[in-house]
C-alpha cells in the first residue's frame, strides 16, 4: 500500500511539473449568424478550448503558476455547411513581479480567418503538414503568444516559439487560405512573424524585454527607476520607425500598451516625461490624443 501511494504521488508531481503551457479561454461568438441551432458553435468552442489547453506545445517544463494567460475570441461572420468565415481577436497577458497586476503583452484582431470544420472532428496539430486551416491558425497564434511571453522574460527568449510559428506560416503558403502570404494586405500572419524574426526589428524585441523585465518587474520596489527604464526603452523605437515607418509590429505593440503607458505615467511617483512624450508623438502619432493625457 505504501509503495502504491508513493507511485501515485510521483505521478501527480510529474503531471504538475509537465503542465501544459497555456491557460487559454476561447470564445466562439455566433451572434451574427441567424440560425436557431447553435450546437455546432458550442461544440467548436469546447473542442478549441480542449485542443489549446491540453496539447503539449513545447518541451519546456511549466509550473501551474507559470502558465501563459491568453484569450481568443472567434467572431463568426459567415457559415454554410462546414465552411466558416470569421475574425479572431488574440490577447495575452503576463503577471508583473511582486504585484497582482497582469500586463497586456499581445492584442491583435485577425480579420482573415476562414476554415472548414465538421462537428466533432478531432483537432490535432501536425507540425509537418497543414491538415486544417482552423488548426493551423490557432496553433500559429499559440506560438506567437508563447514567443511574445518568452521575450518579456529573457532577451529574445521567444525565438524557439517564433520559429514554430514561422514554420506553420511557411507551410501554409501552399494553401488557398488568405492571411498567410505577404501580399494578403498590410497586416497579416506572414508579415507579423516575418517582422518578429527579422534583424530589422530587433529593437522591438529588446524593447519587450527592457519594458517588462527591467521595468515593470521592479515597479513594486523601485517605481521611479522602473518608469525611467520604461521611458528610456521607448527610444528604441526611434531608429526602427525611421527604417520602417508605420510598421505592423509597432502597431501591435501600441494596440496592447497605449492605455497602460498613459496610466503608468499619469499616476504614482513623477518622472520627467518630456522626452518620452516627444518619442511617443513621433513613433505613434495615431495615439496623440492619448499621449496628451500624460502631464509633465
C-alpha positions in Angstrom: 0.0 0.0 0.0 2.8 2.4 0.9 4.6 1.8 -2.4 1.4 2.3 -4.3 0.9 5.7 -2.6 4.5 6.7 -3.4 3.9 5.8 -7.1 0.7 7.8 -7.2 2.4 10.8 -5.5 5.3 10.7 -8.1 2.8 10.5 -11.0 1.0 13.5 -9.6 4.2 15.5 -9.2 5.3 14.6 -12.7 1.9 15.7 -14.1 2.1 19.0 -12.3 5.7 19.6 -13.5 4.8 19.0 -17.1 1.6 21.0 -17.1 0.6 22.4 -20.4 1.8 25.9 -21.3 -1.4 27.9 -21.7 -4.3 29.0 -19.6 -6.5 29.9 -22.5 -10.1 30.9 -22.8 -11.6 30.6 -26.3 -15.0 32.0 -27.1 -16.9 31.4 -30.4 -19.4 34.2 -30.9 -22.1 33.4 -33.5 -24.4 36.3 -32.8 -24.3 37.4 -36.4 -25.5 34.1 -37.7 -29.3 33.9 -37.8 -29.8 30.2 -37.1 -31.6 28.6 -34.2 -29.3 25.6 -34.0 -26.2 26.8 -32.2 -24.9 23.3 -31.4 -22.1 23.3 -33.9 -20.7 26.6 -32.5 -20.9 25.3 -28.9 -19.1 22.1 -29.9 -16.4 24.1 -31.8 -15.8 26.3 -28.7 -15.4 23.2 -26.4 -13.2 21.5 -28.9 -10.9 24.5 -29.3 -10.6 25.1 -25.5 -9.6 21.4 -25.1 -7.2 21.5 -28.0 -5.3 24.5 -26.9 -5.2 23.8 -23.2 -4.5 20.1 -23.4 -1.9 20.0 -26.2 1.7 20.0 -25.1 3.2 22.7 -27.3 6.8 22.8 -26.1 9.4 20.7 -24.3 9.7 23.3 -21.6 8.5 22.4 -18.1 5.8 24.9 -17.0 4.7 25.1 -13.4 1.0 25.8 -12.8 1.7 29.4 -11.9 3.8 29.9 -15.0 1.0 29.1 -17.5 0.5 31.9 -20.0 -2.9 33.6 -19.8 -4.5 34.3 -23.2 -7.9 34.8 -24.7 -9.1 34.2 -28.2 -12.5 35.4 -29.4 -13.7 34.0 -32.7 -16.5 36.1 -34.2 -18.3 34.1 -36.9 -19.3 36.2 -39.8 -20.3 33.6 -42.3 -21.5 30.0 -42.0 -22.6 27.5 -44.6 -22.3 23.7 -44.3 -18.8 23.1 -42.9 -17.4 26.4 -44.1 -16.8 29.3 -41.8 -15.7 32.9 -42.2 -14.6 34.7 -39.1 -12.3 37.1 -37.3 -10.2 36.1 -34.4 -9.1 38.5 -31.6 -6.0 37.2 -29.8 -4.9 38.7 -26.5 -2.3 37.7 -23.9 -1.1 39.0 -20.6 1.7 38.2 -18.1 2.0 38.8 -14.4 4.1 41.6 -13.1 6.6 40.5 -10.4 5.6 41.4 -6.8 2.0 42.6 -7.8 -1.4 41.1 -8.7 -1.3 43.1 -11.9 -1.5 41.4 -15.3 0.2 43.4 -18.1 -1.1 43.2 -21.7 1.5 41.7 -24.0 -0.3 41.0 -27.3 -3.5 42.2 -28.8 -4.4 41.6 -32.4 -7.5 41.2 -34.4 -7.0 38.9 -37.4 -9.8 39.6 -40.0 -8.7 36.9 -42.5 -9.9 33.7 -40.8 -11.7 31.2 -43.0 -11.8 27.5 -42.2 -13.7 24.3 -42.6 -15.0 22.3 -39.6 -17.3 19.3 -39.2 -18.9 18.9 -35.8 -17.0 16.5 -33.6 -14.0 16.2 -35.9 -10.7 15.8 -33.9 -8.4 18.8 -33.8 -4.8 17.6 -34.0 -1.7 19.7 -34.5 0.6 18.2 -37.1 3.9 20.1 -37.2 4.8 18.6 -40.6 1.7 19.3 -42.6 -1.3 21.7 -42.8 -4.3 19.4 -42.5 -6.7 22.1 -41.3 -6.6 25.9 -41.6 -8.5 26.1 -38.3 -5.8 24.1 -36.5 -3.0 26.0 -38.4 -4.3 29.5 -37.4 -4.9 28.5 -33.8 -1.5 26.8 -33.5 0.2 29.7 -35.1 -1.2 32.1 -32.5 -0.4 29.7 -29.7 3.3 30.0 -30.7 3.0 33.8 -31.2 1.6 34.1 -27.7 4.3 31.9 -26.2 7.0 33.7 -28.1 5.8 37.2 -27.0 5.7 35.9 -23.4 9.2 34.5 -23.7 10.6 37.8 -25.0 9.3 39.6 -21.9 11.3 37.3 -19.5 14.6 37.0 -21.3 16.2 38.8 -24.3 14.9 37.1 -27.4 13.6 34.3 -25.2 10.7 33.8 -27.6 12.8 32.7 -30.6 12.1 28.9 -30.3 8.3 29.6 -30.4 8.5 32.2 -33.2 10.4 29.6 -35.2 7.5 27.2 -34.8 5.0 29.9 -35.9 7.2 30.7 -38.9 7.3 27.0 -39.9 3.4 27.0 -39.8 3.3 30.2 -41.9 5.7 28.7 -44.4 3.8 25.5 -44.9 0.5 27.5 -45.2 1.9 29.3 -48.2 0.8 26.3 -50.2 -2.9 26.6 -49.2 -5.6 28.8 -50.7 -6.4 30.5 -47.4 -5.8 34.2 -47.0 -3.6 35.8 -44.3 -0.6 33.6 -45.0 1.0 35.4 -47.9 2.9 38.7 -47.9 0.5 40.3 -50.3 -2.6 39.5 -48.3 -3.0 43.1 -47.1 -0.5 45.0 -44.9 -1.5 43.3 -41.6 -1.4 39.5 -41.8 0.1 36.5 -40.3 3.0 36.3 -42.7 4.1 39.9 -42.0 3.7 39.5 -38.3 6.1 36.5 -38.0 8.4 37.9 -40.7 8.8 41.1 -38.7 9.4 39.2 -35.4 12.1 37.0 -37.0 13.9 39.8 -38.8 17.0 41.6 -37.6 15.5 44.8 -38.9 13.1 44.7 -35.9 15.5 43.6 -33.2 14.9 46.9 -31.3 11.3 45.8 -30.8 12.3 42.6 -29.1 14.9 44.4 -26.9 12.1 46.8 -26.0 9.8 44.0 -25.0 12.5 42.7 -22.6 13.5 46.0 -21.2 9.9 47.3 -20.8 8.8 44.2 -18.9 11.7 42.5 -17.1 13.8 45.6 -16.3 10.9 48.0 -16.0 7.5 46.6 -14.8 9.0 43.8 -12.8 10.8 46.2 -10.5 7.9 48.7 -10.2 6.8 47.4 -6.8 10.2 48.1 -5.2 11.8 50.8 -7.4 8.9 52.8 -9.1 11.0 55.7 -10.2 13.8 53.6 -11.7 11.2 51.4 -13.4 9.5 54.3 -15.0 12.7 55.8 -16.2 13.7 52.4 -17.7 10.4 52.1 -19.5 10.6 55.7 -20.8 14.1 55.0 -22.0 13.1 51.8 -23.7 10.6 53.7 -25.9 13.5 55.5 -27.5 14.5 52.1 -29.1 11.6 52.6 -31.5 13.0 55.8 -33.0 15.6 54.2 -35.3 13.1 51.4 -36.1 10.4 53.8 -37.2 12.9 55.7 -39.3 13.7 52.5 -41.2 10.2 51.1 -41.2 7.6 53.8 -40.8 4.1 52.5 -40.0 5.5 49.0 -39.3 2.8 46.5 -38.4 4.8 45.2 -35.5 5.0 48.6 -33.9 1.2 49.0 -34.3 0.6 45.7 -32.4 2.8 47.0 -29.6 0.7 50.1 -29.1 -2.6 48.3 -29.6 -1.6 46.4 -26.4 0.2 49.1 -24.5 -1.3 52.5 -25.1 -3.7 52.6 -22.1 -1.1 51.1 -19.8 1.6 53.7 -20.8 -0.9 56.5 -20.2 -1.9 55.1 -16.8 1.7 54.3 -15.8 3.0 57.9 -16.3 -0.2 59.6 -15.1 -0.1 58.1 -11.6 2.4 57.4 -8.8 5.9 58.9 -8.5 6.6 61.5 -11.1 9.4 61.3 -13.5 10.5 63.7 -16.3 8.4 62.6 -19.3 9.0 65.4 -21.7 11.4 63.4 -23.9 9.1 60.3 -23.6 6.2 62.3 -25.0 8.3 63.6 -27.9 9.3 60.0 -28.7 5.7 58.8 -28.4 4.4 61.5 -30.7 7.0 60.5 -33.3 6.6 56.8 -33.2 2.8 56.5 -32.5 1.2 59.8 -33.6 -2.2 58.0 -34.1 -2.5 58.0 -30.3 -1.6 61.7 -29.9 -4.8 62.4 -28.0 -4.0 59.6 -25.5 -0.4 60.9 -25.1 -1.7 64.4 -24.3 -3.2 62.9 -21.1 0.3 62.4 -19.7 1.2 65.6 -17.9 4.7 66.9 -17.1 
